[in-house]
Amino acid sequence: MRALAWALVGLCASAAIAAADQPKLWITDLVAGDGAEHPARELGVALRDEAAATASQYVLVAADDGDNPCRTTVCVAAVARDRGADVVIAGRIDAATTAGVEGFAIELRLVDAKTASVLRRWSAFVAKPELHASAGAAYRALTEARGEPLSAPPPPQRGDRRWKIAAGVAGAMTVGSAVAFAVYVSKLRETGPAFKVDSNDRLVVVNGKPVELGSGYGGYCQRSVLGYAPTAIDENGRVIAVPDACSHGHFYEAMTYVTAVGTLTGIGFTAYAAYKGYVARDEHPSKVVVTPAFAPDAAGATLSIRW
């Protein structure tokens, strides 16, 4: 019985000596991007839980004090030394969307507190439901020799190249339509303002001047029984030659409506295409989406098909 007691004492002493020889690890609070403050705290707690629960070459220190006032590696290393740590895990987390999947872009690094050098890095995109579970894979990748850093996917791009091309083409066509509209309106103006006529289709003249309707064109295109008269009366009562534009007046009028509608439609479509191409994030997922999936003991992926 006495021998068993001494064996237990020796075992405890050996464990204490081994722990004293292990390098000490401090895990800081992560720097959080906009909208990622709560996920940053959640991942920090999960990393500390991993460090405390996992058989590792490091001993966790200052588990209840993750306050990190630093943004540079040198500063983080200095604060870690003050905490009595030999190495420190620090990093950043940002809200992100990849292939239509909402989640977080995470960047972590293991820093030597003495030399302020980065020993290892880990970065990945993690879907929202898998944030807590990703701590295991991240911790092993940073602290174990067999851990392999994961490459983060490129950040989500704004817009779609096809929409950019569409915006350029639509913009050019809209400008062309607007120019054509201006040309046709100027041709209609050559035909003069619209004049009032009586029931016999004769001009209503007051004080030697035709009475204007206030809107419309074609007042100079006055007809005789044989067609367009060689001369007409303008709004001031003067005799002028009938403009050549009168012979195409109906065409010019129709084209002003066509080009007006085309210009307005083009402005709307160009604005929409420009928004989709240059402002909006491309959130249309691929038909086949592979989403990273992390568990405390393994890393893998889930496959989903989206229609």
ABEGO torsion letter per residue (X at the ends): XAAAAAAAAAAAAAAAAAAAABBBBBBBBBBBBBGAAAAAAAAAAAAAAAAAABBBABBBBGAABABBABABAAAAAAAAAAAGBABBBBEBBBBBBBGGBBBBBBBBBBBBAAAGBBABBBBBBBBAAAAAAAAAAAAAAAABAABBBBBBBBBBBBEBAAAAAAAAAAAAAAAAAAAAAAAAAAAAAAAEBBBBBBAAGBBBBBGGBBBBAGBEBGAABBBBAAEBBABBBBAAGBBBBBBAAAAAAAAAAAAAAAAAAAAAAAAAAAAAAAAAAAABBBABBBABBBBBBBBAABBBBBBBBBX
